[in-house]
Amino acid sequence: MKSKEDLRRILETRLEPTIERMNDALAGRNLAELEATLKRVGKNSELPHWFKQLKADASLPNLDGKTIGSVVEMLLVAVIETSTFKDLSLPPFKINPARGVDLPDLDLGVKSPSENFCTSEPFFSGYERILGSDHDALVLITDYQQKKNTPPLKLQIAKYHYLTKTQLADKRLCSVARKLRDWLVDENPAWAKRVLKFLAYINQSDWRAKQILKMVGVLDDESEIKKIILKSKKDFEAANKSLAKKGRPALPDLELESIASVASITPIKSGVIDAAENWVTEIQKELSRGPNDNEWERYLSGPLDGMIGVSLALQWRYNFGQLFKAPRVRGSGGQPMKPKVESQ
């Protein structure tokens, strides 16, 4: 019996034909061979309500985004069983998103946003945005946003990408965390843990947090930190002008004063770390905590190779936009799928 890891690697190598077969199904082609699996994974062991229309006229009913995700997951399982892994004689697969992973038999998540490239996921630990998820994920970008307003809904998967568990993390924050790990852990582990806490809980749309993040990114260069502090006044003024145009309240002067005060602390990197800690304490309050032993060890030994955007709210907001603008990597399919043209 092959392990889940073995099966995921096989799926990676067979992604292109898998997605092509899913798009065939979404276009109403060769659906008969999928019916048994769809019935088994369907509610009350019945064919899903959308299947009849898909088979009859190669389109889906007017569905919401959440239901589209369910359609994609069910078709993926059916294609994996009947096509991708057909030669492996495996037991039937399950769909179980309530468990925290969509395809538990593979330990694989399935993300199916449309062209807005965003999904929301349950939030467990702030350190996930640096360390990644507990499982790999297959990202399937549909053309739902484009097609939903022009019925009948003829959905297709436009792009796809396979992400390992550590890649399902914030690209920018991982880059900063990786750079700091190269020297700060050895110089001062306590400082490194405080900075890691800031990176885990930062709101990158917050003006003060963005200034602190810039300084954290050059923490080993005092002159660069001072340049950022000097430039922060212009950034502050520009931000307030933008807010005024939108009819929103201006940033309080205390935000700028907090950044300016860093320059008065020696060594200046200590001032940056204090500013980071103060921001987390003030803004995130009881939500934040330092890394536990497991998270710290994963930080020290992990690849920190996040490839997406991850913002913090009541849930994670994953943004896969930059993923499909980046160079292709192992297991990716960042280029648009080629449409299949049938003869007339």
Buried (B, 14 or more C-beta within 10 A) or exposed (E): EEEBEEBBBBBBEBBEEBBBBBBBBBBBEEBEBBBEBBBBBBEEEEBBEBBEBBBEEBBBBEBEBEBBBBBBBBBBBBBBBBBBBEEEEBEEBBBEBEEBBBBBBBBBBBBBBBBEBBBEBEBEBBBBBBBBBEBBBBBBBBBBEEBBEEEEBBBBBBBBBBBBBBBBBBBBBBBBBBBBBEEBBEEBEEBBBBBBBBBBBBBBEBBBBBBBBBBBBBBBBBEBBBBBBEEBEEBBEEBBEEBEEEEEEEBEEEBBEBBBEBBEBEEBBEBBBBBBBBBBEEBBEEEBBBBEEEBBEBBEEBEBBBBBBBBBEEEBBBBBBEBBEBEEBEBBBBEBBEEEEEEE
